[in-house]
Amino acid sequence: MIEEITEGDMFHIEAVESYPKDYTETTKVAQDELDANARPEITDHVENMEDYDVIFLGYPNWWGTMPMPVFTFLEEYDFSEKTIVPFCTHEGSGLGHSEKDIARLCPEATVLKGLAINGTSAGSAKTNVSNWLDKI
């Protein structure tokens, strides 16, 4: 929705090692990665990050923050003087502490107030997304 509204580019952050298809198994892997402060290898890289001033960073909230491949992504680039706009899906915990984690990982970036959308209503959230974009 954000890509469509802003006419921006889309980049998918994906771990080299896929997560299990089973929800419970995925939550276990995610918890283990978080506990280990892991930095899973990601499949692709942005070749021209210097061309972007504003990065909308989307992710599911896993255990109160971003999935660890997002940490890998954020540590791979210099976000100095860039604006990062977080948004996430969740099942009750909102953005958790992900905004603080982004600010800690990218101290020279401006981190705007993010948007948290309940995962079960994400498909019908276009009005909420559009209103949020208008505010920021």
N, CA, C and O of each residue as an XYZ file, in Angstrom:
544
protein
N       0.823     -1.192      0.000
C       0.000      0.000      0.000
C       0.870      1.261      0.000
O       0.590      2.221     -0.718
N       1.923      1.243      0.811
C       2.821      2.398      0.874
C       3.531      2.584     -0.460
O       3.676      3.707     -0.942
N       3.966      1.495     -1.044
C       4.618      1.575     -2.360
C       3.680      2.221     -3.376
O       4.089      3.096     -4.139
N       2.441      1.792     -3.381
C       1.456      2.321     -4.322
C       1.181      3.806     -4.064
O       1.171      4.606     -5.000
N       0.963      4.170     -2.821
C       0.605      5.550     -2.482
C       1.775      6.505     -2.726
O       1.580      7.604     -3.244
N       2.987      6.090     -2.357
C       4.153      6.973     -2.487
C       4.835      6.854     -3.843
O       5.695      7.663     -4.190
N       4.443      5.838     -4.604
C       5.094      5.524     -5.885
C       6.584      5.277     -5.679
O       7.415      5.656     -6.505
N       6.898      4.637     -4.568
C       8.283      4.332     -4.226
C       8.727      2.994     -4.781
O       7.964      2.286     -5.439
N       9.975      2.665     -4.502
C      10.538      1.374     -4.888
C      10.326      0.383     -3.744
O      10.191      0.775     -2.585
N      10.298     -0.905     -4.089
C      10.111     -1.954     -3.084
C      11.360     -2.828     -3.052
O      11.881     -3.224     -4.095
N      11.831     -3.123     -1.849
C      12.938     -4.047     -1.637
C      12.517     -5.003     -0.531
O      12.086     -4.573      0.539
N      12.641     -6.297     -0.789
C      12.267     -7.303      0.210
C      13.502     -7.759      0.973
O      14.504     -8.148      0.373
N      13.424     -7.710      2.277
C      14.483     -8.239      3.135
C      14.121     -9.688      3.427
O      13.128     -9.970      4.097
N      14.931    -10.593      2.920
C      14.666    -12.017      3.115
C      15.917    -12.715      3.605
O      17.016    -12.457      3.114
N      15.749    -13.593      4.568
C      16.869    -14.377      5.079
C      17.244    -15.460      4.071
O      16.383    -16.021      3.394
N      18.529    -15.740      3.983
C      18.999    -16.818      3.114
C      18.356    -18.131      3.539
O      17.881    -18.906      2.708
N      18.350    -18.365      4.838
C      17.720    -19.583      5.360
C      16.260    -19.273      5.663
O      15.959    -18.487      6.561
N      15.369    -19.885      4.921
C      13.936    -19.624      5.068
C      13.428    -20.046      6.443
O      13.938    -20.980      7.062
N      12.411    -19.331      6.893
C      11.768    -19.681      8.148
C      10.787    -20.828      7.896
O      10.281    -20.981      6.784
N      10.523    -21.627      8.919
C       9.569    -22.731      8.757
C       8.190    -22.217      8.349
O       7.825    -21.087      8.674
N       7.446    -23.025      7.656
C       6.088    -22.645      7.253
C       5.122    -22.691      8.437
O       4.133    -21.959      8.461
N       5.404    -23.539      9.405
C       4.562    -23.674     10.589
C       4.774    -22.475     11.515
O       5.910    -22.130     11.839
N       3.683    -21.846     11.936
C       3.741    -20.647     12.778
C       4.512    -20.893     14.075
O       5.400    -20.116     14.424
N       4.183    -21.953     14.779
C       4.823    -22.228     16.063
C       6.320    -22.462     15.887
O       7.123    -21.988     16.691
N       6.691    -23.183     14.850
C       8.115    -23.419     14.584
C       8.828    -22.113     14.258
O       9.956    -21.887     14.697
N       8.166    -21.252     13.485
C       8.764    -19.961     13.148
C       8.975    -19.122     14.395
O      10.019    -18.484     14.537
N       8.003    -19.110     15.305
C       8.170    -18.320     16.527
C       9.333    -18.846     17.364
O      10.030    -18.066     18.014
N       9.546    -20.139     17.354
C      10.672    -20.727     18.094
C      11.994    -20.279     17.473
O      12.906    -19.876     18.196
N      12.112    -20.342     16.148
C      13.336    -19.901     15.469
C      13.572    -18.414     15.737
O      14.694    -17.995     16.023
N      12.503    -17.625     15.640
C      12.620    -16.182     15.876
C      13.088    -15.896     17.300
O      13.934    -15.025     17.505
N      12.557    -16.609     18.277
C      12.973    -16.425     19.671
C      14.432    -16.816     19.847
O      15.182    -16.116     20.528
N      14.844    -17.932     19.238
C      16.237    -18.365     19.333
C      17.181    -17.337     18.718
O      18.241    -17.057     19.277
N      16.801    -16.771     17.566
C      17.627    -15.746     16.920
C      17.733    -14.502     17.783
O      18.809    -13.918     17.917
N      16.614    -14.099     18.368
C      16.617    -12.920     19.233
C      17.500    -13.157     20.455
O      18.307    -12.301     20.820
N      17.345    -14.313     21.080
C      18.145    -14.639     22.264
C      19.642    -14.641     21.948
O      20.458    -14.252     22.784
N      19.999    -15.083     20.732
C      21.405    -15.159     20.325
C      21.909    -13.848     19.725
O      23.088    -13.727     19.392
N      21.007    -12.858     19.588
C      21.351    -11.598     18.928
C      21.948    -11.878     17.546
O      22.928    -11.261     17.129
N      21.321    -12.827     16.859
C      21.815    -13.309     15.562
C      21.673    -12.246     14.481
O      20.850    -11.337     14.586
N      22.479    -12.377     13.455
C      22.381    -11.537     12.270
C      22.339    -12.466     11.060
O      23.355    -12.689     10.401
N      21.144    -13.010     10.773
C      21.029    -13.937      9.644
C      21.420    -13.256      8.326
O      21.116    -12.086      8.094
N      22.093    -14.014      7.488
C      22.469    -13.509      6.170
C      21.205    -13.244      5.360
O      20.245    -14.010      5.434
N      21.204    -12.158      4.586
C      20.046    -11.838      3.744
C      20.373    -12.103      2.276
O      21.535    -12.109      1.872
N      19.320    -12.321      1.493
C      19.479    -12.794      0.120
C      19.899    -11.740     -0.885
O      20.492    -12.076     -1.910
N      19.609    -10.481     -0.622
C      19.863     -9.447     -1.610
C      20.318     -8.168     -0.913
O      20.224     -8.032      0.307
N      20.808     -7.247     -1.713
C      21.345     -6.006     -1.163
C      20.944     -4.839     -2.056
O      20.787     -5.000     -3.267
N      20.779     -3.674     -1.460
C      20.446     -2.465     -2.208
C      21.754     -1.904     -2.765
O      22.642     -1.513     -2.008
N      21.865     -1.870     -4.077
C      23.109     -1.428     -4.718
C      23.277      0.086     -4.676
O      24.401      0.582     -4.748
N      22.183      0.822     -4.563
C      22.243      2.277     -4.673
C      21.562      2.966     -3.486
O      20.779      3.899     -3.667
N      21.864      2.506     -2.287
C      21.217      3.065     -1.092
C      21.445      4.579     -0.996
O      20.608      5.299     -0.451
N      22.557      5.052     -1.514
C      22.836      6.494     -1.443
C      21.808      7.316     -2.214
O      21.704      8.523     -1.996
N      21.048      6.693     -3.108
C      20.029      7.398     -3.886
C      18.739      7.651     -3.103
O      17.860      8.373     -3.575
N      18.622      7.068     -1.926
C      17.385      7.166     -1.149
C      17.583      8.044      0.083
O      18.557      7.892      0.821
N      16.648      8.960      0.292
C      16.663      9.819      1.474
C      15.678      9.350      2.536
O      15.899      9.548      3.731
N      14.589      8.727      2.094
C      13.536      8.252      2.993
C      13.359      6.755      2.761
O      13.179      6.306      1.629
N      13.413      5.998      3.846
C      13.251      4.548      3.774
C      12.070      4.163      4.646
O      12.102      4.356      5.861
N      11.036      3.625      4.035
C       9.919      3.049      4.780
C      10.328      1.619      5.094
O      10.577      0.826      4.186
N      10.397      1.291      6.367
C      10.894     -0.002      6.802
C       9.755     -0.807      7.416
O       9.277     -0.490      8.506
N       9.332     -1.831      6.723
C       8.205     -2.640      7.177
C       8.637     -4.017      7.633
O       9.576     -4.604      7.095
N       7.935     -4.524      8.636
C       8.293     -5.815      9.223
C       7.153     -6.294     10.125
O       6.325     -5.494     10.559
N       7.111     -7.592     10.403
C       6.198     -8.066     11.446
C       6.869     -7.870     12.807
O       8.091     -7.974     12.909
N       6.105     -7.594     13.831
C       6.647     -7.513     15.174
C       6.808     -8.944     15.680
O       5.829     -9.664     15.874
N       8.048     -9.335     15.886
C       8.363    -10.652     16.437
C       9.019    -10.444     17.785
O      10.099     -9.857     17.863
N       8.394    -10.908     18.833
C       8.940    -10.852     20.184
C       9.298     -9.423     20.594
O      10.316     -9.193     21.246
N       8.454     -8.471     20.207
C       8.617     -7.101     20.661
C       9.502     -6.223     19.799
O       9.717     -5.054     20.120
N      10.016     -6.767     18.716
C      10.889     -5.977     17.847
C      10.826     -6.520     16.420
O       9.894     -7.236     16.052
N      11.819     -6.170     15.639
C      11.891     -6.593     14.240
C      12.497     -7.993     14.157
O      13.225     -8.404     15.060
N      12.205     -8.727     13.086
C      12.925     -9.977     12.847
C      14.427     -9.679     12.682
O      14.801     -8.614     12.191
N      15.254    -10.600     13.086
C      16.692    -10.372     13.079
C      17.271    -10.088     11.684
O      18.268     -9.370     11.606
N      16.714    -10.603     10.584
C      17.242    -10.184      9.280
C      17.101     -8.677      9.034
O      17.872     -8.110      8.260
N      16.140     -8.028      9.674
C      15.999     -6.572      9.541
C      17.166     -5.886     10.266
O      17.665     -4.859      9.806
N      17.591     -6.446     11.382
C      18.782     -5.929     12.060
C      19.989     -6.038     11.120
O      20.785     -5.106     11.008
N      20.114     -7.191     10.446
C      21.201     -7.383      9.478
C      21.167     -6.279      8.433
O      22.189     -5.659      8.139
N      19.995     -6.040      7.879
C      19.814     -5.007      6.847
C      20.236     -3.635      7.360
O      20.978     -2.922      6.685
N      19.775     -3.265      8.537
C      20.073     -1.936      9.079
C      21.560     -1.741      9.368
O      22.076     -0.628      9.266
N      22.238     -2.812      9.723
C      23.669     -2.709     10.013
C      24.527     -2.730      8.753
O      25.726     -2.456      8.815
N      23.931     -3.049      7.624
C      24.680     -3.166      6.370
C      24.925     -1.819      5.694
O      25.848     -1.698      4.889
N      24.131     -0.820      6.000
C      24.189      0.456      5.286
C      24.429      1.618      6.244
O      24.217      1.514      7.452
N      24.872      2.712      5.670
C      25.023      3.957      6.414
C      23.740      4.767      6.207
O      23.470      5.242      5.104
N      22.965      4.918      7.259
C      21.709      5.657      7.180
C      21.851      7.100      7.676
O      20.853      7.758      7.971
N      23.076      7.582      7.765
C      23.310      8.966      8.184
C      22.553      9.915      7.279
O      22.577      9.791      6.055
N      21.883     10.865      7.907
C      21.142     11.911      7.203
C      19.974     11.371      6.380
O      19.460     12.068      5.505
N      19.551     10.142      6.652
C      18.366      9.573      6.008
C      17.223      9.553      7.023
O      17.439      9.642      8.231
N      16.030      9.437      6.508
C      14.848      9.316      7.360
C      14.317      7.898      7.237
O      14.078      7.407      6.133
N      14.137      7.251      8.368
C      13.583      5.898      8.400
C      12.184      5.988      8.985
O      11.971      6.574     10.047
N      11.242      5.399      8.278
C       9.837      5.429      8.680
C       9.390      3.984      8.922
O       9.104      3.261      7.968
N       9.327      3.558     10.183
C       8.964      2.171     10.461
C       7.455      1.924     10.410
O       6.646      2.796     10.726
N       7.116      0.714     10.004
C       5.728      0.262     10.096
C       5.749     -1.240     10.291
O       6.639     -1.932      9.796
N       4.762     -1.736     11.014
C       4.756     -3.173     11.284
C       3.342     -3.712     11.401
O       2.369     -2.984     11.599
N       3.285     -5.016     11.269
C       2.070     -5.744     11.623
C       2.340     -6.402     12.976
O       3.485     -6.684     13.328
N       1.285     -6.636     13.710
C       1.420     -7.208     15.046
C       0.110     -7.884     15.419
O      -0.898     -7.754     14.724
N       0.146     -8.596     16.511
C      -1.066     -9.232     17.029
C      -1.333     -8.781     18.454
O      -1.791     -9.567     19.284
N      -1.046     -7.509     18.741
C      -1.374     -6.960     20.046
C      -0.263     -6.159     20.690
O      -0.509     -5.448     21.665
N       0.951     -6.252     20.175
C       2.065     -5.572     20.841
C       2.528     -4.311     20.119
O       3.551     -3.736     20.491
N       1.817     -3.880     19.122
C       2.175     -2.653     18.418
C       3.577     -2.691     17.859
O       4.033     -3.723     17.365
N       4.258     -1.567     17.937
C       5.637     -1.472     17.445
C       6.647     -2.031     18.449
O       7.835     -2.139     18.145
N       6.168     -2.387     19.654
C       7.091     -2.895     20.666
C       8.215     -1.896     20.896
O       7.966     -0.697     21.022
N       9.438     -2.377     20.950
C      10.593     -1.483     21.106
C      11.383     -1.364     19.809
O      12.555     -0.989     19.821
N      10.736     -1.685     18.688
C      11.443     -1.644     17.399
C      11.912     -0.244     17.021
O      12.989     -0.100     16.441
N      11.131      0.795     17.334
C      11.569      2.156     16.997
C      12.856      2.503     17.748
O      13.763      3.111     17.179
N      12.935      2.122     19.012
C      14.156      2.367     19.791
C      15.318      1.555     19.236
O      16.453      2.030     19.200
N      15.035      0.329     18.805
C      16.091     -0.501     18.222
C      16.618      0.117     16.930
O      17.826      0.121     16.690
N      15.729      0.634     16.106
C      16.152      1.287     14.863
C      17.017      2.504     15.186
O      18.074      2.692     14.584
N      16.576      3.322     16.125
C      17.335      4.520     16.512
C      18.706      4.148     17.064
O      19.682      4.861     16.828
N      18.790      3.051     17.788
C      20.076      2.601     18.347
C      21.002      2.111     17.226
O      22.200      2.394     17.237
N      20.439      1.375     16.259
C      21.246      0.840     15.163
C      21.644      1.910     14.152
O      22.669      1.781     13.483
N      20.847      2.956     14.039
C      21.059      4.012     13.036
C      21.035      5.374     13.721
O      20.124      6.167     13.481
N      22.017      5.658     14.566
C      21.960      6.872     15.390
C      22.038      8.179     14.605
O      21.646      9.224     15.124
N      22.521      8.147     13.395
C      22.629      9.367     12.589
C      21.426      9.554     11.667
O      21.391     10.497     10.876
N      20.452      8.671     11.764
C      19.228      8.776     10.959
C      18.137      9.446     11.778
O      18.184      9.462     13.008
N      17.168      9.992     11.088
C      15.952     10.484     11.727
C      14.936      9.349     11.654
O      14.639      8.848     10.570
N      14.412      8.948     12.787
C      13.418      7.877     12.833
C      12.071      8.511     13.166
O      11.877      9.042     14.260
N      11.145      8.449     12.214
C       9.818      9.017     12.433
C       8.942      8.056     13.222
O       9.249      6.869     13.338
N       7.857      8.580     13.760
C       6.883      7.758     14.489
C       6.287      6.752     13.526
O       5.796      7.110     12.455
N       6.336      5.504     13.915
C       5.884      4.432     13.044
C       4.392      4.154     13.124
O       3.656      4.744     13.915
N       3.987      3.236     12.274
C       2.597      2.789     12.211
C       2.549      1.305     12.524
O       3.306      0.520     11.954
N       1.668      0.925     13.422
C       1.446     -0.478     13.758
C       0.037     -0.865     13.347
O      -0.935     -0.229     13.756
N      -0.067     -1.894     12.550
C      -1.352     -2.386     12.061
C      -1.536     -3.817     12.552
O      -0.650     -4.656     12.394
N      -2.687     -4.085     13.143
C      -2.985     -5.454     13.548
C      -2.965     -6.346     12.317
O      -3.585     -6.035     11.300
N      -2.250     -7.452     12.421
C      -2.070     -8.353     11.283
C      -3.360     -8.835     10.662
O      -3.437     -9.003      9.445
N      -4.373     -9.060     11.476
C      -5.633     -9.568     10.943
C      -6.387     -8.521     10.131
O      -7.275     -8.865      9.351
N      -6.040     -7.239     10.306
C      -6.729     -6.195      9.542
C      -5.812     -5.518      8.521
O      -6.193     -4.508      7.929
N      -4.626     -6.054      8.310
C      -3.654     -5.428      7.412
C      -4.189     -5.287      5.989
O      -3.925     -4.282      5.328
N      -4.928     -6.269      5.516
C      -5.442     -6.225      4.153
C      -6.427     -5.105      3.899
O      -6.612     -4.691      2.755
N      -7.063     -4.608      4.950
C      -8.061     -3.552      4.795
C      -7.617     -2.242      5.458
O      -8.450     -1.437      5.873
N      -6.312     -2.039      5.552
C      -5.784     -0.890      6.289
C      -5.415      0.295      5.411
O      -4.738      1.210      5.880
N      -5.836      0.307      4.161
C      -5.391      1.361      3.248
C      -5.751      2.760      3.753
O      -4.940      3.678      3.630
N      -6.930      2.940      4.310
C      -7.316      4.251      4.821
C      -6.408      4.663      5.973
O      -5.955      5.807      6.026
N      -6.137      3.735      6.903
C      -5.233      4.028      8.018
C      -3.834      4.376      7.513
O      -3.208      5.315      8.003
N      -3.351      3.618      6.536
C      -2.022      3.861      5.974
C      -1.993      5.229      5.303
O      -1.054      6.000      5.503
N      -2.999      5.529      4.519
C      -3.062      6.808      3.810
C      -3.120      7.983      4.788
O      -2.431      8.985      4.598
N      -3.937      7.859      5.829
C      -4.028      8.919      6.843
C      -2.699      9.122      7.557
O      -2.300     10.258      7.813
N      -2.005      8.022      7.884
C      -0.701      8.100      8.532
C       0.314      8.789      7.626
O       1.082      9.638      8.080
N       0.317      8.424      6.349
C       1.231      9.049      5.406
C       0.972     10.549      5.289
O       1.909     11.340      5.183
N      -0.296     10.933      5.308
C      -0.647     12.363      5.249
C      -0.089     13.107      6.463
O       0.342     14.254      6.340
N      -0.094     12.465      7.632
C       0.385     13.109      8.862
C       1.899     13.271      8.876
O       2.417     14.253      9.408
N       2.596     12.328      8.303
C       4.063     12.411      8.355
C       4.600     13.160      7.166
O       5.813     13.329      7.039
